[in-house]
Amino acid sequence: MSLAVKFDNVVKNYPNVQALKGVSFDVEEGAFFGLLGPNGAGKSTLINAMSGLVLADSGQIKVQGFDVVSDYRTTRRALGLVPQELIADPFFTIRELLELQSGYFGLKGQVQRNWIDELLQRLALSEKAGANTNELSGGMKRRVLIAMALVHKPRVIVLDEPTAGVDVDLRRTLWDFTKELHQQGHTVILTTHYLEEAEALCDKVAILNKGQVQAIDDTQALLSKHPYRYLKVKVANPEASLVGPLQKLVVDKEPSGYVFQVDKNSSMTQAMAWMEQSGLEVVDVSSRDATLEEVFLDLTSAEVSADV
Amino acid sequence: MFNFAGFWALFIKEVRRFYSVMVQTVFAPVISTLLFLLVFGQVVDSRIETYAGLTYSQFIIPGLIMMALLQNAFSNSSSSLIQSKMHGNLTFVLLSPISAFEFYLAFVAAAVVRGVVVGVGILLVSIIWFDLSWQQPLWILLFAVLSAAMMGGLGMMAGIISDKYDHLAGFQNFVIMPLTFLSGVFYSIHSLPEFWQQVSYFNPFFYMVDGFRYGFFAQADVSVYLSLLVTTVFLILVSVINLILLHKGVKIRG
């Protein structure tokens, strides 16, 4: 399968921090790829280095086989970035901004005007086309950024925390639109703090932490590799105190019971024996695999613990 | 390969930006320059000796035009760049397939347009009241364009380096303003004491004003070719520094 993006040993240093410490991984053409990591992990730096907003100190990034530094004209035509920060331009209306942005890419004429109309309509911006960006709400500004990123019909779409600070309704609209673009064959790279969304949308995920790739795999494979499963136990006597190894397995205490994190390979009988030992009167037990959030927290907190 | 469409779109954007606030960017400098002319011209018209056969008012008109042209060309690129950085909309340009050279050229060309529009505005209003000749119009045009380009480039440098409006204001008030006022706008340097005459020769703005004035009166403090040489050398120098800054992404590409 051909590659949409290839990161090869990318390094970026800032005066007081090494933001990227030799990041290498590939994103396949047509993928819906999630880039996850805690704040300061280097996600935005990596994305910005790919789009030309940041110059990496060393290493190489290729988009559709072209180097983002030496072949920047080709790679910037192939990439559409929705930046994390909201952006305004007090001098122009939304339509004017989209026309100017088209001009930077050498796109004009009726076909382009039709595409701008379609974008405005699809992102529910048609009524605001003549408005200045300063007059818009945060959610509306976010839509404008998406329209700006798509104005040149890029093959690879990069969304840096696109749903940060937007309401539920808009979030759903954005994801529906993004899924549609993905179904049309676009490669989508997404960073988000909403891990349940990454789990639902992304077919592959990389977890970045402190400028390094902590894990990369198909989302389902990453979830199944997680060494734990979770037992939700409803008990009749939640006031009973836990004894023995069970105390260490509690990850959540609920009014009617507990959530225990148990080794995937251990037998359920052992856990049940410990519950009996603690005198728990079990009413119901349900088991589930880890969520992406639990995998993420496990991987990133392990690193933090090791540092301490 | 030159991305002409990209360059043109950015150039048009920069021109439309100052056009949309024309009262502030064109009319205000025209009016304030005419006030200079009114006050200085009327009050000291007969008291200061300039070139033979010229009143003081006639003498300072080219200088005032050049001063406004220089300051407005500088303001156009510097304020546009720092505003784009502050609002974040510079990102849109940085994500596009526009090269450092095309970026530079578009900003400088827009600065030249604003500088020349302001200059022409002052000239048109001045000739209503004052008898002004332009003996060498090509020199006038050449110095107007080269000087505006040099100042557009200098404004761009200031916009790139400045992190906030305060830095830019410092550059404007402590570098551009003194160099402009001490460039012979209001006087011929021959009327200065020897020491200050020598100091003036180190001010590049002096050559721009002097060469521009030569276009009107066919007389100047130094050879027009020397003025052309100095202006061109400074334009090249500023252009090279800007292209290096843009190519390296200093203060604009992370």
Interface residues (C-beta under 8 A of the other chain):
Chain A: K12 T45 N48 A49 S51 G52 L53 V54 L55 Y72 R73 T74 R76 R77 L79 L81 P83 E85 L86 I87 A88 D89 P90 F91 F92 L97 L100 Q101 S102 G103 Y104 F105 G106 K108 M148
Chain B: N3 A5 G6 W8 A9 L10 I12 K13 R16 R17 S20 V21 Q83 S84 H87 G88 N89 T91 F92 V93 L94 L95 S96 P97 I98 S99 K248 G249 R253 G254
